[in-house]
Amino acid sequence: MNTCDLCDLHEARVRILDLPLRDYGGRLAFDGLVSTIKAYEDNSLVREAVAEAGNGRVLVIDGGGSMRRAMLGDLLAAKAVENGWAGVVVYGAIRDSGAIGAMALGVKALGPCPRKTDKLGQGARDVAVEIGGLVIRPGDWLCADEDGVVLADEVLR
C-alpha cells in the first residue's frame, strides 16, 4: 500500500515525517520495522548495523541533519542489500549517490556530500530518536515511497 492510501485509511494511526528528504536508492517504495542509530558525523554504528541480517527492516539514521559528512556510501549500501535491509532513511547526507541509485535498496536522505565520516565508534543503536519533531522508536513500522515517509506503531496494510 502506498503512503497516500495509508494516510487516507489510517489517518489517526500514522505519523508523517515532515522533512525534505530526497530519494537516492534504486527502490522508491519500501517498508519494514525500524532499527535506529543516533550518531553525528560518525558512521561506525551504521557499518555494524548493515553487517547484520536486516530481515526486511529499515535503518533510520539520525545524523543530526549534518550535511558536512556522509553517513552512508556505496559500500555500506551494498552491504545492506546483501544482508536483506529494505531501506535506509538518513537525517543527514549520503555519498556515492549514483552507485546507490543502481541498488535494490530504498534510500532517503537530505542530500549528498562527498566527504566520509569519522570512525570513532560514537553514537547509540536502537534508541528513540527525534527527527523533524517526530519521535521514531525501534520496532515502529515505516513505509516510504515517492510521496513521503509514514510511521506507525504497528504494521498497517
N, CA, C and O of each residue as an XYZ file, in Angstrom:
628
protein
N       0.846     -1.174      0.000
C       0.000      0.000      0.000
C       0.893      1.239      0.000
O       1.926      1.260      0.670
N       0.507      2.255     -0.736
C       1.339      3.460     -0.789
C       1.039      4.395      0.385
O       0.039      4.234      1.084
N       1.913      5.361      0.584
C       1.792      6.247      1.743
C       0.513      7.087      1.701
O      -0.067      7.376      2.747
N       0.074      7.476      0.519
C      -1.160      8.272      0.421
C      -2.367      7.457      0.900
O      -3.197      7.953      1.661
N      -2.452      6.202      0.445
C      -3.557      5.345      0.868
C      -3.488      5.059      2.366
O      -4.520      5.018      3.036
N      -2.286      4.862      2.891
C      -2.143      4.652      4.336
C      -2.682      5.848      5.116
O      -3.383      5.682      6.114
N      -2.356      7.037      4.660
C      -2.845      8.242      5.342
C      -4.361      8.360      5.240
O      -5.018      8.763      6.200
N      -4.920      8.013      4.084
C      -6.370      8.088      3.902
C      -7.097      7.065      4.778
O      -8.125      7.374      5.381
N      -6.557      5.845      4.845
C      -7.228      4.775      5.570
C      -6.958      4.770      7.075
O      -7.790      4.311      7.858
N      -5.804      5.277      7.472
C      -5.382      5.159      8.868
C      -4.898      6.500      9.435
O      -3.931      6.535     10.195
N      -5.550      7.574      9.079
C      -5.085      8.910      9.444
C      -4.773      9.074     10.924
O      -3.783      9.714     11.277
N      -5.587      8.516     11.781
C      -5.387      8.679     13.228
C      -4.273      7.792     13.774
O      -3.854      7.960     14.919
N      -3.785      6.843     12.958
C      -2.788      5.886     13.449
C      -1.395      6.093     12.866
O      -0.456      5.400     13.256
N      -1.250      7.030     11.944
C       0.049      7.236     11.308
C       0.658      8.578     11.695
O      -0.035      9.525     12.065
N       1.989      8.617     11.592
C       2.749      9.854     11.792
C       3.526     10.102     10.502
O       4.045      9.166      9.895
N       3.603     11.347     10.094
C       4.278     11.704      8.852
C       5.601     12.370      9.176
O       5.652     13.296      9.986
N       6.677     11.904      8.545
C       7.980     12.535      8.696
C       8.020     13.724      7.743
O       8.139     13.559      6.529
N       7.922     14.909      8.305
C       7.803     16.139      7.527
C       9.188     16.758      7.316
O       9.554     17.741      7.960
N       9.941     16.155      6.402
C      11.279     16.633      6.061
C      11.449     16.625      4.548
O      10.793     15.844      3.857
N      12.315     17.477      4.027
C      12.556     17.491      2.575
C      13.540     16.397      2.150
O      14.591     16.688      1.579
N      13.195     15.147      2.428
C      14.061     14.028      2.058
C      13.957     13.759      0.565
O      12.892     13.891     -0.037
N      15.087     13.378     -0.015
C      15.136     13.034     -1.432
C      15.391     11.543     -1.581
O      16.005     10.915     -0.719
N      14.910     10.982     -2.690
C      15.111      9.562     -2.986
C      16.448      9.360     -3.678
O      16.778     10.065     -4.631
N      17.224      8.382     -3.187
C      18.515      8.062     -3.789
C      18.658      6.599     -4.158
O      19.470      6.267     -5.021
N      17.909      5.728     -3.543
C      18.053      4.305     -3.792
C      17.375      3.850     -5.065
O      16.580      4.581     -5.655
N      17.694      2.644     -5.482
C      17.080      2.055     -6.664
C      15.649      1.601     -6.437
O      14.938      1.286     -7.392
N      15.222      1.564     -5.189
C      13.825      1.247     -4.838
C      13.193      2.498     -4.265
O      13.666      3.017     -3.254
N      12.138      2.992     -4.882
C      11.455      4.182     -4.368
C      10.499      3.843     -3.237
O      10.320      4.638     -2.315
N       9.881      2.662     -3.300
C       8.920      2.259     -2.274
C       9.518      1.129     -1.440
O      10.037      0.150     -1.976
N       9.434      1.284     -0.123
C       9.950      0.248      0.780
C       9.260      0.385      2.123
O       8.741      1.449      2.459
N       9.257     -0.690      2.882
C       8.682     -0.645      4.221
C       9.326     -1.728      5.068
O       9.919     -2.676      4.552
N       9.199     -1.567      6.374
C       9.728     -2.547      7.296
C       9.766     -2.009      8.705
O       9.506     -0.830      8.944
N      10.095     -2.888      9.637
C      10.250     -2.479     11.023
C      11.535     -1.665     11.159
O      12.516     -1.911     10.458
N      11.516     -0.707     12.059
C      12.601      0.243     12.204
C      13.671     -0.234     13.182
O      13.375     -0.790     14.240
N      14.912      0.000     12.797
C      16.065     -0.064     13.681
C      16.694      1.321     13.602
O      16.738      1.908     12.521
N      17.180      1.856     14.709
C      17.668      3.237     14.709
C      19.145      3.340     15.081
O      19.717      2.481     15.752
N      19.721      4.426     14.613
C      21.076      4.830     15.006
C      21.046      6.332     15.229
O      20.478      7.085     14.437
N      21.663      6.750     16.316
C      21.846      8.177     16.581
C      23.346      8.410     16.647
O      24.016      7.933     17.562
N      23.871      9.150     15.669
C      25.310      9.405     15.612
C      25.548     10.656     14.779
O      24.859     10.882     13.785
N      26.496     11.448     15.169
C      26.787     12.703     14.478
C      28.147     12.602     13.782
O      29.189     12.509     14.432
N      28.112     12.623     12.464
C      29.319     12.620     11.629
C      30.259     11.448     11.925
O      31.478     11.576     11.811
N      29.679     10.305     12.306
C      30.433      9.078     12.583
C      29.523      7.910     12.202
O      28.491      7.688     12.835
N      29.911      7.163     11.161
C      29.037      6.075     10.712
C      29.518      4.687     11.147
O      29.168      3.688     10.518
N      30.305      4.621     12.202
C      30.775      3.324     12.705
C      29.622      2.383     13.021
O      29.682      1.196     12.700
N      28.575      2.904     13.647
C      27.431      2.058     14.006
C      26.599      1.673     12.785
O      25.935      0.637     12.787
N      26.633      2.496     11.756
C      25.952      2.145     10.505
C      26.634      0.918      9.906
O      25.968     -0.012      9.451
N      27.945      0.923      9.909
C      28.717     -0.215      9.397
C      28.341     -1.489     10.165
O      28.128     -2.537      9.556
N      28.258     -1.405     11.495
C      27.876     -2.558     12.310
C      26.474     -3.042     11.970
O      26.241     -4.242     11.825
N      25.538     -2.099     11.842
C      24.142     -2.468     11.599
C      23.961     -3.181     10.267
O      23.339     -4.242     10.218
N      24.494     -2.617      9.184
C      24.270     -3.218      7.865
C      25.027     -4.527      7.686
O      24.748     -5.277      6.750
N      25.976     -4.811      8.564
C      26.686     -6.097      8.528
C      25.839     -7.220      9.123
O      26.161     -8.396      8.956
N      24.775     -6.866      9.803
C      23.871     -7.841     10.414
C      22.713     -8.148      9.463
O      22.448     -7.395      8.525
N      22.037     -9.253      9.716
C      20.853     -9.599      8.927
C      19.787     -8.527      9.104
O      19.375     -8.228     10.225
N      19.345     -7.956      7.998
C      18.335     -6.901      8.051
C      16.928     -7.438      8.208
O      16.078     -6.787      8.816
N      16.672     -8.616      7.668
C      15.342     -9.228      7.757
C      14.236     -8.278      7.314
O      13.160     -8.254      7.912
N      14.498     -7.490      6.263
C      13.489     -6.588      5.728
C      13.267     -5.325      6.543
O      12.295     -4.604      6.318
N      14.157     -5.051      7.484
C      13.999     -3.844      8.307
C      14.449     -2.586      7.569
O      15.067     -2.647      6.506
N      14.117     -1.445      8.172
C      14.538     -0.141      7.673
C      15.421      0.494      8.731
O      15.031      0.603      9.893
N      16.606      0.910      8.328
C      17.534      1.576      9.234
C      17.287      3.075      9.173
O      17.400      3.685      8.110
N      16.950      3.667     10.312
C      16.744      5.115     10.415
C      17.954      5.695     11.133
O      18.235      5.355     12.282
N      18.668      6.578     10.435
C      19.896      7.166     10.966
C      19.659      8.629     11.290
O      19.393      9.438     10.400
N      19.756      8.966     12.573
C      19.679     10.360     12.999
C      21.098     10.899     13.012
O      21.838     10.734     13.982
N      21.458     11.547     11.914
C      22.777     12.154     11.791
C      22.780     13.617     12.177
O      23.689     14.364     11.816
N      21.751     14.025     12.916
C      21.672     15.402     13.381
C      21.443     16.411     12.269
O      21.591     17.614     12.483
N      21.086     15.935     11.089
C      20.848     16.831      9.963
C      22.123     17.369      9.332
O      22.065     18.260      8.485
N      23.267     16.842      9.732
C      24.538     17.346      9.206
C      24.699     17.030      7.723
O      24.472     15.904      7.278
N      25.091     18.041      6.982
C      25.398     17.873      5.566
C      26.904     17.940      5.324
O      27.347     18.042      4.180
N      27.687     17.885      6.393
C      29.148     18.004      6.285
C      29.858     16.670      6.080
O      30.987     16.644      5.591
N      29.211     15.560      6.448
C      29.798     14.224      6.324
C      28.693     13.240      5.928
O      27.562     13.344      6.404
N      29.022     12.302      5.068
C      28.031     11.336      4.577
C      27.946     10.132      5.504
O      28.953      9.480      5.781
N      26.751      9.843      5.977
C      26.529      8.722      6.888
C      26.396      7.379      6.168
O      26.504      6.330      6.804
N      26.163      7.395      4.853
C      26.003      6.169      4.068
C      26.668      6.377      2.717
O      26.490      7.416      2.082
N      27.435      5.383      2.282
C      28.045      5.395      0.956
C      27.757      4.088      0.250
O      27.021      3.243      0.760
N      28.347      3.925     -0.937
C      28.032      2.752     -1.747
C      28.442      1.432     -1.108
O      27.745      0.432     -1.281
N      29.545      1.398     -0.380
C      29.980      0.139      0.222
C      29.019     -0.322      1.319
O      28.669     -1.500      1.391
N      28.599      0.612      2.169
C      27.658      0.249      3.232
C      26.271     -0.051      2.659
O      25.573     -0.933      3.160
N      25.872      0.668      1.623
C      24.584      0.388      0.980
C      24.596     -1.004      0.349
O      23.611     -1.736      0.446
N      25.701     -1.370     -0.294
C      25.809     -2.710     -0.887
C      25.743     -3.781      0.190
O      25.142     -4.834     -0.022
N      26.342     -3.532      1.322
C      26.290     -4.477      2.440
C      24.851     -4.604      2.951
O      24.411     -5.696      3.308
N      24.119     -3.482      2.984
C      22.711     -3.517      3.404
C      21.878     -4.371      2.448
O      21.035     -5.153      2.888
N      22.110     -4.225      1.154
C      21.396     -5.045      0.163
C      21.733     -6.517      0.375
O      20.844     -7.367      0.425
N      23.010     -6.804      0.498
C      23.481     -8.180      0.679
C      22.864     -8.841      1.905
O      22.605    -10.044      1.902
N      22.629     -8.049      2.959
C      22.137     -8.605      4.220
C      20.634     -8.423      4.441
O      20.136     -8.643      5.545
N      19.914     -8.024      3.394
C      18.461     -8.051      3.460
C      17.777     -6.869      4.128
O      16.675     -7.020      4.656
N      18.399     -5.702      4.118
C      17.729     -4.492      4.616
C      16.815     -3.967      3.520
O      17.183     -3.990      2.346
N      15.629     -3.494      3.886
C      14.693     -2.952      2.902
C      15.053     -1.525      2.511
O      14.882     -1.128      1.358
N      15.554     -0.753      3.478
C      15.853      0.638      3.174
C      16.602      1.319      4.293
O      16.777      0.779      5.386
N      17.040      2.530      3.979
C      17.764      3.377      4.924
C      17.219      4.794      4.784
O      17.126      5.326      3.677
N      16.863      5.396      5.906
C      16.424      6.790      5.936
C      17.464      7.556      6.743
O      17.733      7.220      7.897
N      18.052      8.589      6.133
C      19.140      9.326      6.755
C      18.748     10.777      6.987
O      18.465     11.517      6.045
N      18.734     11.173      8.259
C      18.568     12.588      8.585
C      19.974     13.179      8.553
O      20.603     13.420      9.584
N      20.432     13.398      7.336
C      21.779     13.846      7.073
C      22.124     13.546      5.626
O      21.245     13.476      4.767
N      23.418     13.370      5.361
C      23.902     13.217      3.992
C      24.328     11.786      3.682
O      24.632     10.993      4.574
N      24.337     11.483      2.366
C      24.900     10.249      1.838
C      25.936     10.632      0.782
O      26.039     11.794      0.392
N      26.696      9.644      0.330
C      27.615      9.861     -0.791
C      27.505      8.698     -1.758
O      26.805      7.724     -1.479
N      28.180      8.784     -2.879
C      28.109      7.751     -3.923
C      26.673      7.571     -4.406
O      26.218      6.448     -4.621
N      25.968      8.679     -4.573
C      24.539      8.616     -4.886
C      24.251      7.920     -6.214
O      23.224      7.254     -6.343
N      25.128      8.059     -7.193
C      24.911      7.376     -8.462
C      24.938      5.869     -8.311
O      24.081      5.175     -8.857
N      25.912      5.355     -7.577
C      26.019      3.917     -7.347
C      24.848      3.410     -6.508
O      24.303      2.341     -6.784
N      24.465      4.163     -5.499
C      23.342      3.760     -4.642
C      22.044      3.712     -5.445
O      21.179      2.878     -5.178
N      21.908      4.590     -6.409
C      20.716      4.606     -7.250
C      20.535      3.364     -8.096
O      19.438      3.097     -8.585
N      21.602      2.602     -8.272
C      21.525      1.368     -9.057
C      21.277      0.138     -8.181
O      21.201     -0.980     -8.690
N      21.152      0.338     -6.874
C      20.984     -0.789     -5.946
C      19.521     -1.012     -5.586
O      18.726     -0.072     -5.564
N      19.176     -2.255     -5.306
C      17.816     -2.625     -4.891
C      17.649     -2.326     -3.407
O      17.467     -3.228     -2.589
N      17.715     -1.041     -3.080
C      17.612     -0.583     -1.702
C      16.898      0.756     -1.706
O      17.198      1.618     -2.532
N      15.964      0.935     -0.798
C      15.349      2.242     -0.640
C      16.270      3.129      0.188
O      16.715      2.725      1.263
N      16.558      4.316     -0.293
C      17.401      5.258      0.452
C      16.806      6.646      0.328
O      16.586      7.151     -0.773
N      16.552      7.249      1.471
C      16.099      8.636      1.529
C      17.064      9.395      2.415
O      17.490      8.890      3.453
N      17.412     10.614      2.007
C      18.340     11.439      2.773
C      18.085     12.900      2.449
O      17.362     13.223      1.506
N      18.687     13.781      3.242
C      18.553     15.213      2.989
C      19.283     15.616      1.713
O      18.821     16.496      0.987
N      20.416     14.983      1.434
C      21.187     15.324      0.250
C      22.526     14.620      0.241
O      22.827     13.836      1.141
N      23.342     14.898     -0.788
C      24.658     14.267     -0.894
C      25.781     15.143     -0.348
O      25.665     16.366     -0.269
N      26.864     14.479      0.024
C      28.101     15.130      0.443
C      29.230     14.147      0.121
O      29.131     12.978      0.493
N      30.285     14.575     -0.549
C      31.336     13.629     -0.920
C      32.274     13.230      0.220
O      33.051     12.287      0.069
N      32.218     13.923      1.344
C      33.156     13.663      2.450
C      32.672     12.513      3.323
O      31.500     12.455      3.696
N      33.603     11.582      3.650
C      33.270     10.468      4.537
C      33.243     10.940      5.994
O      33.665     12.051      6.316
N      32.739     10.072      6.854
C      32.634     10.419      8.266
C      33.890     10.017      9.022
O      34.768      9.326      8.507
N      33.936     10.478     10.256
C      34.937      9.981     11.189
C      34.541      8.552     11.561
O      33.392      8.155     11.365
N      35.472      7.791     12.089
C      35.211      6.405     12.530
C      35.691      6.286     13.974
O      36.745      5.711     14.246
N      34.906      6.835     14.888
C      35.295      6.877     16.299
C      34.466      5.940     17.170
O      34.690      5.861     18.377
N      33.517      5.235     16.576
C      32.675      4.320     17.339
C      31.677      5.017     18.236
O      31.205      4.440     19.216
N      31.352      6.260     17.904
C      30.437      7.028     18.755
C      29.000      6.896     18.265
O      28.744      6.637     17.089
N      28.074      7.082     19.197
C      26.667      7.042     18.865
C      25.934      6.001     19.684
O      26.494      5.400     20.601
N      24.663      5.796     19.339
C      23.820      4.837     20.053
C      22.949      4.097     19.054
O      22.517      4.663     18.050
N      22.696      2.819     19.340
C      21.853      1.993     18.481
C      20.561      1.621     19.172
O      20.505      1.421     20.385
N      19.524      1.536     18.355
C      18.204      1.105     18.803
C      17.727      1.875     20.026
O      17.330      1.307     21.043
N      17.785      3.192     19.878
C      17.242      4.128     20.860
C      16.200      4.981     20.149
O      16.224      5.104     18.925
N      15.291      5.567     20.912
C      14.334      6.501     20.317
C      15.100      7.717     19.814
O      15.975      8.239     20.504
N      14.765      8.163     18.603
C      15.377      9.358     18.031
C      14.271     10.350     17.706
O      13.131      9.963     17.450
N      14.615     11.622     17.719
C      13.650     12.649     17.326
C      14.172     13.336     16.085
O      15.226     13.972     16.097
N      13.413     13.197     15.014
C      13.791     13.760     13.726
C      12.625     14.607     13.228
O      11.501     14.121     13.103
N      12.900     15.855     12.951
C      11.843     16.741     12.450
C      10.659     16.838     13.389
O       9.523     16.983     12.939
N      10.910     16.761     14.691
C       9.841     16.857     15.671
C       9.059     15.571     15.872
O       8.090     15.546     16.631
N       9.470     14.502     15.199
C       8.774     13.229     15.280
C       9.649     12.213     16.006
O      10.807     12.018     15.636
N       9.108     11.568     17.032
C       9.847     10.525     17.745
C       9.697      9.215     16.976
O       8.589      8.783     16.657
N      10.840      8.597     16.687
C      10.876      7.316     15.975
C      11.564      6.314     16.884
O      12.678      6.543     17.353
N      10.874      5.184     17.130
C      11.383      4.177     18.045
C      11.722      2.887     17.312
O      11.101      2.560     16.300
N      12.707      2.157     17.821
C      12.965      0.828     17.272
C      11.693     -0.009     17.358
O      11.004      0.007     18.379
N      11.383     -0.734     16.297
C      10.173     -1.548     16.272
C       8.981     -0.844     15.663
O       7.981     -1.496     15.362
N       9.048      0.487     15.468
C       8.000      1.167     14.710
C       8.001      0.585     13.299
O       8.983     -0.017     12.865
N       6.900      0.772     12.596
C       6.819      0.354     11.201
C       6.917      1.586     10.334
O       6.233      2.578     10.585
N       7.759      1.537      9.313
C       7.968      2.664      8.408
C       7.609      2.232      7.005
O       7.982      1.145      6.564
N       6.885      3.083      6.306
C       6.539      2.880      4.904
C       6.944      4.144      4.159
O       6.573      5.247      4.559
N       7.699      3.989      3.085
C       8.187      5.135      2.325
C       7.961      4.919      0.838
O       8.016      3.794      0.341
N       7.710      6.010      0.144
C       7.637      5.992     -1.315
C       7.922      7.400     -1.810
O       8.388      8.249     -1.050
N       7.643      7.647     -3.077
C       7.969      8.946     -3.653
C       7.162     10.100     -3.054
O       7.498     11.263     -3.277
N       6.109      9.798     -2.302
C       5.298     10.844     -1.676
C       5.700     11.157     -0.248
O       5.266     12.171      0.297
N       6.511     10.322      0.372
C       6.938     10.633      1.727
C       7.217      9.416      2.578
O       7.359      8.295      2.088
N       7.293      9.680      3.893
C       7.595      8.642      4.879
C       6.497      8.658      5.936
O       6.195      9.699      6.519
N       5.911      7.501      6.171
C       4.835      7.329      7.134
C       5.302      6.314      8.180
O       5.908      5.294      7.851
N       5.008      6.617      9.442
C       5.350      5.694     10.532
C       4.115      5.341     11.314
O       3.164      6.119     11.394
N       4.138      4.145     11.898
C       3.047      3.691     12.754
C       3.614      2.802     13.834
O       4.726      2.288     13.716
N       2.834      2.626     14.895
C       3.248      1.766     16.000
C       3.187      0.287     15.642
O       3.764     -0.549     16.337
N       2.485     -0.034     14.553
C       2.311     -1.422     14.115
C       2.235     -1.469     12.602
O       2.035     -0.441     11.955
N       2.392     -2.642     12.042
C       2.300     -2.813     10.600
C       0.866     -2.532     10.160
O      -0.086     -3.074     10.723
N       0.725     -1.680      9.152
C      -0.592     -1.346      8.581
C      -0.610     -1.755      7.125
O       0.388     -1.610      6.419
N      -1.723     -2.257      6.682
C      -1.857     -2.641      5.250
C      -3.171     -2.142      4.714
O      -3.480     -2.355      3.541
